Amino acid sequence: MSDASHADHAGKRSLVDLQAEVAAAREELVSSIAELKSQTTPAAMVQRGGRAVFGFFTDEYGGIRPERVAIAAAVTVGVLALTFRRRRR
């Protein structure tokens, strides 16, 4: 539609058409806000975080990635060793 014909079409829309358009836009906005709220609940965020961690330690077939598990274990042991060493001083 050209700008001129779009302007003509907009001028010919009735009040009922405009109210229906506003109501549809309002419903879409309410739906979008509800979806955003559901995605930002603490439970949803924990679930996404858990999937991210699980995905880090598994491959695309669901198998364990031993090299990543070993790295995580080494880092954990290192942090624990440093913590215990500091407490002894």
N, C-alpha and C positions, 0 to 999 in steps of 0.2 A: 504494500500500500504506500502511495506517495504521501508526503507530508500534507499536501493540500487535501487529498481525499481522506486522510486520517483525521484531519481537523474537521472536515465536513461530517464524517462519521461520528466524531466526538460530540459535535454540536447537535446531532440528531438523536443521541441516546436519551432515553427517558429517565426520569427520576427513579423509577423502579429498577431499571438496568444498573444505574449507578449504585443504588442501595444494595443490589444483589452482588455487585462487584466488590463493594466495601465489606459486605458480610463474608464473602468468600476469602478475601484477603485477611480478615480478622481471624477466621477459622484456621487458616494456614499458619498465621502467626502464633496462635494459641497452641497448635500442634507442634510447631518448631520449638517453642519454649518448653513444652512438656517433655519433648525428646531430650533437649539439653539438660533439663533438671534430672531426668533419669540417668543420664550419662555421668553426671557429676555427684551422685550420691557416694558416700564413703564406701559402701559395699561394691558399687560398680568400679570405683577407682582401684580398690584392692584386687578385684577380680582381673582387671586389665594389667595391673602390676604383676600379679601371679602368672598370668599368661606370658608376659614379657620375660620374666625370670625363667620359666619353664622352657620357653622358646630359645633362650640363650644356651641352655644345657642340652638341647635336643636338636637333631637334624631334621630335615624336611620329611623324613619317614617315621619320625617319632623315636628314633634310636638315641641312646645316650652318646654325647660327645666326650669321650674320656679325657681329651686334652684340656677341655674347658673345666671339667670337674677337677682335674689335677691342679690346674692353675688356681681355682677357687679354694681348694683345700690348702695349697701352699700359702696363699695369702692369709687364710684364717689361722694356720699354725704360726706364721710369722707375727701376726698381730697379737696372738695369745702369748707368744714367747716374749715379745717386747713388753707387754703388760705385766707379766710375771717378773721380768727383770727389773722393771721400774719399781715394783712393790717391794722387792728385796732391798733396795737401796735405802 
